[in-house]
Amino acid sequence: MSKLPSLLREYVADELRGVYTVSMVVVESVDDERRRCTVSFKRDENVLVDEVPIAATFASGDGYGEIAPIQQGDEGFVLHTKEPLDELLIQSGHREISYEQRQFAPQDAVFFPCVWNEKDTIPDHEPGEYLIAHADSVIRVKPDGTVSLADETGQQLRLDPETKETTVSHPSGQTIRLKSDGIELEGTVSIGDPAAAESVAVQDHTHDVTLSDGATATTQSPNEDGTDTELS
């Protein structure tokens, strides 16, 4: 029986390996200072590629960019370039590359992190929401521009561009809300050491104060006895 069909299939398979441009990989080690990593192919852990640049979205020549934490065991893709990558990375801008036409070279790769595997837990999020989660801290940017930062202890900071309000919440239930028409306090909020009240130098004027029970009081400074209002 002729071996020609099997030889032909082997030849075609070998040629196809040369046109693969993307490979799924597992991170083996990371050089954070240089933003380079060593990866192994997910289909073959014995195939290692080192000195792989880590892709950064919004990267620019002015030093601005997004740095994502990459660690051993993370998964993603490497994109193999047709041209020698070491020549392309010498400097920004267009460059004339001297190379012979080729199809595939494992070492000319850029790492793109990461991908969701079927068993990964995806954080709760809304459609159109930009979410950054790291070490139990979560930053959320909603489609309307509202920004919130929260951690596992329940502390939260919220910026609302529509109302122009800034809200700082504590897990104890205390809340400070900065509004366009004043400051709103919920709970017992102390400024400085409660045991050592200090005089506050203010001009001669009256102002409204919202108390914890919702009532409004009017204070005047200086007071009737001529002293300044004290805060503790």
Secondary structure, DSSP 8 states (H G I E B T S, - for coil): --SHHHHHHHHHHHHHHTT--EEEEEEEEEETTTTEEEEEETTEEEEEEEEEEB--TT--TTS--------TT-EEEEEE-SS-HHHHTSSSS---------S--TTSEEEEE----TT-------TT-EEEEETTEEEEE-TTS-EEEE-TTS-EEEEETTTTEEEEE-TTS-EEEEETTEEEEES----S-TTS-EE----SEEEEEE-TTS-EEEEEES-TTS---EE-
